[in-house]
Amino acid sequence: MLRARLATAGVVIPLLIVVILYAPPWLFAAVVGGIAAFGVVEYFAMAFPAQLGNRVFGIAMGWMFVGAMASASPEWVAMAMVIALVVGLSWTLLARPDFEKGLADLGFTFLGAAYVGVLLPYFIWLWREPQGPYWVIFLLAVAMAGDSSGYFVGRAAGRHKLMPRVSPGKTVEGALGILAGNALGGGMAKLVVLPELSWAEALVIAVAAGVLGQVGDLCESMMKRTFTTKESGWLFPGHGGVLDRIDSLVFPVALLYYYVNLYR
């Protein structure tokens, strides 16, 4: 497992850096949009494994959100949400005689479409900000350093379960190891790509992103447990699927975008 994780990281990380730093806007949006679109498919394969109609409808809604977010136009995003709400409720009313179950399914559909189709494309919005590519690298460095440190600390010293009902393998010690790695990754990224940040700001952002990332990770574990699935997919050997890789990123990237957009 560790060898597969390292091999995958060794291939993916250099490609990510090249795309983040040198890709034209349309290509970066296409890469993020493609990853998000794949994540949408993963989510609805978990949520509705035996309900083809619900799965197709959910994927269509999620892809519509991805396209609207990739446009970086608030008007397109608002229109996509209005269309999804009107069509979703109308579909439930007209095509689902069991409308109580239909409304519950619609809730799962909106959850997946927004969780992947709205939150992940915030990378596109963040990337388009002044120094946006460096902020993207900063966040990825924070998340990857935390993921690595949490993995090793958890295996070596994990004793106390963090939330066993949601994720039996996660421990308090591993969570603290993640935060230490987040701080280290943020400090290194500050030195390399954002030297104008103060140490205090860099560390606060890194730790805040780490806390949000762990909440996002647990939320994804909660969804997988609800859907009785261990991993969301297979795209990244040793790492699982797209959802398994983005769970610690989708909450931080959205809030980091607003921090950079409003306060920097």
Secondary structure as the mmCIF struct_conf table of DSSP 4:
data_model
#
loop_
_struct_conf.conf_type_id
_struct_conf.id
_struct_conf.beg_label_comp_id
_struct_conf.beg_label_asym_id
_struct_conf.beg_label_seq_id
_struct_conf.end_label_comp_id
_struct_conf.end_label_asym_id
_struct_conf.end_label_seq_id
HELX_RH_AL_P HELX_RH_AL_P1 LEU A 2 TYR A 22
HELX_RH_AL_P HELX_RH_AL_P2 PRO A 25 ALA A 47
TURN_TY1_P TURN_TY1_P1 PRO A 49 ALA A 50
HELX_RH_AL_P HELX_RH_AL_P3 LEU A 52 ALA A 70
TURN_TY1_P TURN_TY1_P2 SER A 71 ALA A 72
HELX_RH_AL_P HELX_RH_AL_P4 PRO A 74 ALA A 95
BEND BEND1 PRO A 97 ASP A 98
HELX_RH_AL_P HELX_RH_AL_P5 PHE A 99 GLY A 117
TURN_TY1_P TURN_TY1_P3 VAL A 118 PRO A 121
HELX_RH_AL_P HELX_RH_AL_P6 TYR A 122 TRP A 127
TURN_TY1_P TURN_TY1_P4 ARG A 128 ARG A 128
BEND BEND2 GLU A 129 GLU A 129
TURN_TY1_P TURN_TY1_P5 PRO A 130 GLN A 131
HELX_RH_AL_P HELX_RH_AL_P7 GLY A 132 ALA A 157
BEND BEND3 HIS A 160 HIS A 160
STRN STRN1 LYS A 161 MET A 163
TURN_TY1_P TURN_TY1_P6 PRO A 164 VAL A 166
STRN STRN2 SER A 167 THR A 171
HELX_RH_AL_P HELX_RH_AL_P8 VAL A 172 VAL A 192
TURN_TY1_P TURN_TY1_P7 VAL A 193 VAL A 193
TURN_TY1_P TURN_TY1_P8 PRO A 195 GLU A 196
BEND BEND4 LEU A 197 LEU A 197
HELX_RH_AL_P HELX_RH_AL_P9 TRP A 199 THR A 226
TURN_TY1_P TURN_TY1_P9 PHE A 227 THR A 228
BEND BEND5 LYS A 230 LYS A 230
BEND BEND6 SER A 232 SER A 232
BEND BEND7 LEU A 235 LEU A 235
STRN STRN3 PHE A 236 PHE A 236
TURN_TY1_P TURN_TY1_P10 PRO A 237 HIS A 239
STRN STRN4 GLY A 240 GLY A 240
BEND BEND8 GLY A 241 GLY A 241
HELX_RH_AL_P HELX_RH_AL_P10 VAL A 242 ILE A 246
TURN_TY1_P TURN_TY1_P11 ASP A 247 LEU A 249
HELX_RH_AL_P HELX_RH_AL_P11 VAL A 250 TYR A 263
#
